[in-house]
Structures are given as C-alpha cells and as structure tokens.
Amino acid sequence: MERVNPDFSEKIKKFGAFDINACYNCGTCTAICPLSTEDNSFPRKMVRATVLGLENKIASSLDPWLCYYCGECSDTCPRDADPGGLMMALRRYQIRKFSVGRISDLFYQGFSSLWAWFVLTLLGVLGIFILKNNPDMKEIKPLSFVSLNVLHDGGIILFIFLLIFSFIQLLLILKSIKLTKKNGIGMKYYLKSFLEVFFKEVLAQKKFSECEDKKRYTAHLLLLWGFLGLFLATITVMLFDFFLPSNEGIRTIPKFLGLMSGIPALYGVLFFLWIRLKKVDKYSKFTHHTDWIFIVLIFLAILSGYTLDILRWSSAVKIYYFTFAFHLVVVFELILTFPFTKFAHVMYRPFALLLADIRK
C-alpha cells in the first residue's frame, strides 16, 4: 500500500514549486507536452502524485529528469499551477533525497545555504593561502604561485571524491526505482542503449530539440559542448603535465581547445543569465536560488579563465595572481559540490534517460 504524506505538496514548495494545489486534473499539461508519451505521461502524473502526497512514488520516478521544462505546459495551464516548475522542484527534491548523508541539505536550506557557500569559499581561500608559494611579483609565472604537484594532487583527490559520491548516489537511484530484470536482455542491449543515450540525448539533446523554444535549446546545447570541451582540455593538460612535464609546446593543443570551448560555454551562460534577469518566460520567472548560484559559478569560472589568458601578456602581476586564486576557488567549489547541487543533473539526467530506455 502506498503511504501518503499530506504535507508533501507544502514541502515541495520550498524547492521552488508554485501553487500546485490549484491543479484540477484537466490534463492540458500532458496534452500540450511534446515529450509526453504513453510510457511517460508527465507532468500530469507527477502533479497528481504531489497533490495526493505520494512521496515514495515521486522519489522512485524517473519522470522529473525526462522533462526539459520548455514551459509550454505552464504557459497553457488554465489554473496557473506551473506544472513545469513542479518538475524542476521535484528534481531538486530528488537531488536532496539521494544525497549521501543528506549533504545536499546544506545547499538547499534557503537563506541558511548561503552560510554553506560562505564556509566553502573560506575553506578554498584558506587552502590556497596555506598551499601557495611566494611568487616573484615582478613577472608572471603561474606555477610559481601554486606548484604543479599541488594542483595535480588536489585535482586527483577531488576527482576521486566526485567519483565515489556520484557512484553511490546513482546506486541509490537504481535501488529506489526497483528496475525489473527482463529475460532476453543482455549486455549487448545495455551497451546499445548507453551509446544511443550518449550520442542522441547527451551530445545532441534530441528530446530537448522537440521543445518549441529553439533559442533555449541552442543555448543549452552550446553550454554543454563548451563545458565538455573545457573539461577535456583541463584533463588533457593535467595528463601532459604528468607524463610530459618538460614538453611545454604540447600543452598548446589543450590550451587552444579550452579557449575555443569557452566561447560557446560563455554564450550559453550569458543567455541563461539574461533570461533569468529579464524574466521573459515561465522558465525564468520562478527561479530557485540554487539555479542562480550554479549558473553564476560557471560564468565566474569561464570569465576568470579568459581574464587569466589576457593578464598573462600584461604587466599587472598582482592582479594576475589574485585572479588565479579566485579562479581556483571557483573551480574548487564547482567540483566539490557537483554531486550535491544543480550541477548533479549532468549525471542524473543521462542516467535517468538510460534507465527509462531499459525499462521501456
């Protein structure tokens, strides 16, 4: 028997949902949604489960991650219940639900979460202050500020931390949805599903392209490609520095990739900042503070990275080292909080799409 939580609809409002109790189950949201199918008739199903307080049903559902919130359901809702906003709120709820040790609570507790970010920033600053060298302030030598060994060791530790927590949380989702094993499905099918999801939904965002708002789709796609390029460039530089530390020329390739990848990523970030500031549609009208923090951190990481490249050819030595420290702190915050904030949708959505394909 399904357990009911009568306070769940009020609880979910804290995650950014609007007046979901205004819904009278007309089904307009599901009829208008270009992504709703016989297998996934969202958002109506999730709206009803929320109103009825079926918390366990929602916690075990993949539907919140299959929605891209194009906003068409919210624009056509006759009761202004904002079903698209509910799907966003349910994603935030699930991030907290599957967080190891409920660490995500630190970043989703409203105003008090600002203290978590403040403490995290302070830790980053203290870490740089403790680990930094004393560079010659007469010329710019990046690795004289923080040694290459410190950057490598710190990067490896953060990467291992990220992998462990991400893996555990994905296992928690897998356990929650109770995926039934089907006869006749072997590793060949799972591999085929994984490749289809990766190329069609991760790299091409095929389902998202079915939404009416093509500008947001393009910005989202460019942000994704740019971010993947920046990530690949960072990993490649670290590998080159580790295996070929004396070959300075070979680092030009990943550096160029990073510079080029930053352009589409910056466009995507600026687009989402602009529509949130202007509140041009339902998607941007009701935004959660965690969305703002995520997009601002990515913007600051890209902006400070480009600023470093510009300052490297200038004589502003002190400004360069300050910007370098700022960039390291921002990147540290993004990586460390990856499994526990909005950034987690980078792993949750592809995983949900894969499980939905297998279940189907």
N, C-alpha and C positions, 0 to 999 in steps of 0.2 A: 504493500500500500504506500502511495506517495505521501510523504509528510508535507504539511503546509506551514509556511511561515507567514502569518498575517501581516507582519511588519516589513516584509521584504520590499514591497513597492516604495515605501518611505526610505528604506535603507539604500536602495539603488539610486535615489535622487542625489545622494551625496557624491555619486560618481558622475554626475552631470546630466542625468535624465530629467526630462521636463515633466509635465503633469500627465503621466501615463495612465492614470485612473480616468482621464477624460475619454479614453477609448470606449466605444460601444460596439466593437467587434463587427464593423461593417465589411472589412476585408479589402478596402480600397488600396491599402498599402501593398498587399501581396499581389493584387491585380496589376498595379502600375509598375512594380519592381521588375526590371529587365533581367535580373539574375534569379528570380524565384522560379522554381521548377516543382514538379510533382514530388521529387525527393527532398527538396529544401524549400518549403513554402514560407520562408521568412519574409518580412518581420512579424507577420500576424501571430504566428505560433509562439514567438518569444514574448510578444506583448501580452498574450493571454496567460502564459506561464508566469509572467511577472505580476500581473494583476491578481492572479489566484495564489501567489506566494509559493509556487513550486520551485523552491530554491535548488533542490538536488537535481531536478530536471534541467535547470538552466546551467548548473555547474558542469553537467556531463554533456552539454550540447556543443556541437561544432559550429552551429549557425552564426553566432556573433562574428566569427572570423571569416565567414564566407561573404559577408556584407562589406562593400567598399564605401558605404554612405555617400552615394551620389546625391542624395537629398530629395529625389523625386517622390518618395513615399511621404516625407514630411511636408513637402510643398502641396501635395494633394489631399492631405488628411483633413476631413471636414470638421474635426474636433481640435485641431492644432495639438495633437498629443505627441508629435515629434517622434514617430517610431524609429526613424533613422538615428536620432540622438540616443534612443534607448539602446540600440545595438552597439553604439560606441561606449555607452556606460557599462554594458554587460561585458565588453572586452576588458575594461578597466577592472571590473569586479573579478573576472577570471584571472587576470594577472595577479591580483592580490590573493585570490583563492589558492592558486597553485604555487605561490612563492614559498621557497624553503624557509622555515622558521618565521613565516609572515613578515619577512624583511620589507616587502613592498609596502606594508603599513606605514613605514617611516616616510614614504614619499606620496602617500595618498590621504593623509590626515588633514587636509585643508591647510589652514594657516600654520599649524604646527610643523608641516612638512618643510617649511622654509628653514626651520632650525636644522633639519636633517641635511639640507643642501649647504647651509652655512658651516656646519661641522665638517662636512665632506670637503668643502673648499678649504677650510682651515687646515685639515689634515694634508691636503695636497700642497698647500703653501709651506707648511712645516717640513714636509718631506723634501721639497726642493731646497729649502733653507739648510737642512741637515746634510743632504747628499751633494750639494753643489760644490764646485771647485771655486777658486778665486781667480777669475779670468783677468787677463791684461786688458784694462779698459781703453787701451789706445788703438786696438784693432779688433775686428770681429772674427772670432774663431768659435763656431757653435759648440764643438765638443770640448772646448776648454771650460765651458760653463757647467755642463753636466757630462760626465765621462760616458764614452760609448758602452763600457761594461755595465754601468748603472742603468742606462736606457735599455740595453738588451735584457739584463736580469729582471728589471721591473716589468718589461713587456712580456716576458715569458711567464712570470708569476701571475700577472693579470689575465693572460690568455688561458692558463690552466684553471684559474678561478672561474673564469667565464664558462669554460667547457664543462666543468664539474656541475655548477649550479644550473646551467642550461639543460644539461642531460637529465639531471634529477627532475627538473620541472616538466620536461617533456614526458618523462615516465609517469609523473603524477597525472598528466592529462590522459595518457594512454590508459592508465588504470581507471580513471574516472568514467571514460566513455564506454568501457566494457565492450570493446570491439570483438564481435563473434568470429571465431575462426571458421572459414568456409572451405569445404572439401574441394579439391581440384585446383586450388590457388597455391602456386609455388613461388620460389624466389624469382623466377623469370617474370612473373606478373608484377611483383612488387618493384622490381628494377624498372620495368616498363612504366609503371605508374609514377615512380620517382622522377624518371627522365622527362616524362610529359609535363608533370607539375613544374619541374625546374625550368624547362625551356618555354613552356606556354604561359605559365602563371607567374613565375618569379621574374624571368628575364623579359617576357613580352607583355605581362599583365593582361592577358587576353580577356578575362572576365570583366576586368575594370573597363576595358575599351568598349564594352557593351553599354555602359552608362552614357547618358545624354551629354554630360558636361565633359567635352573633349579637352578643354583647357586644363582642367584639374588632372585628368588622366595623363596628359603630356607632361605636366609639371612633376607629377608623382613618378612617372617613368624616368625622366631625366635625373631627378633626385636619386632614384635607386641606382641607375647606371653610374652616376657620378660618385656616389658613395662606394659602390663596389670597386670602381677604378682607384679611388683613394685608398681603400683597404688593401687592394692588391699591390699598389705602389709602396705602401708602408711595409707590408710583409716582405716584398722583394728587396727593399733597401736593407732591412734587417738581416736577410739571408746573405746578401752580398757583403755586408759589413762583417758578418760572422765567418763566412768561408773565404772571402777575398778582401780582407781589410786593407791591403796595400794597393789595390786597383781602384783608384779614385774615379777613373774615366768611366767604368762600367756602371757607376751609380747614376750616370746621366739618363739612362733609359727609364728607370722607375721614377726619377725626378720629373722627366718630361711627361710621363703618364699621369703623375699626380697633378701637375699644372693643368693638363688638358681635362682631367676628370673633374677638377674643381669648378670648371665653367658651368657644365650642366647641373652640378650639385648646387651651385650658388643660385642659379636661375630658379630651381625648384624651391629652395629655401625662401628666397625673396618673394616668390609667388604666394606661398602659403602664409608668410608673414603679412603680406599686403591684404589678402582677402580676409584674414583674421582681424586686422586693424580696421578695414573698411566695413566688415560685417555685411558682405554683399549677398549672402545666401544663408539658408538654414545651417549648412555645414559649418560656417564660420560665425554664425550669430551666437550660438551657445557653445562656447569652448571651455574646456577644463584647464585648470592651471598646469596640470601635468603635460598637456599638449604644448602649451606655451614654453615651458622650461625645456622640453625636448627640442623643439624647433630652434629656439634661441641658442642652445648649446651647440647644435650643428652649425648654425650661422657663425657663431664666435670661433669655432674650430677652423672653419674654412677661411674666414676673414683674417684671423691671426696668422694662419699658414701663408696666405698670399702676402701679408704685411711683412713677414719674415724674409720672403724672397726679395721684396723691394728694398727693405732696410739693409740687406746683406751687401748691397752695392753702394751704400751711403756711408757717411761718417758718423751717423747717430748711434754710437756704440752702446750707450746706456739704455737708450730706447729699445735697441735690438734685444739686449739681454732681458729686459723687463717683458717684452713681447714674447720671447722664447719661454720664459717662466709661465706667463699667462696661458700660452698655447698648451704647454704640458699639463697644467692643472685642468683645463677644459677637457682635453683628451682623456685624462685620468678619470674624470667624473663620468664621461660618456661610457667608457669601457666598464668601469666598476659597477655602474648602475644598470647596465644592459639587461640583465635578466629580471629586473625588478620594476622597471618603468615602461613608458610607452614604447621605448626602443625594442622591447621584447617582441613586438608584433612582427619584427623582421624574421624571427624564428617561429613564432606561434602560427602565423597565417599560412606559410608553406606547409607546415606540419599538419594543420587542420585540413588544408586542401588535399593533401596526400591521403589522410585518413578517410576523408569523405569519399574520395575516389575508390579506395579499397572497400569501404563499406557498401558503396553502390554496386 
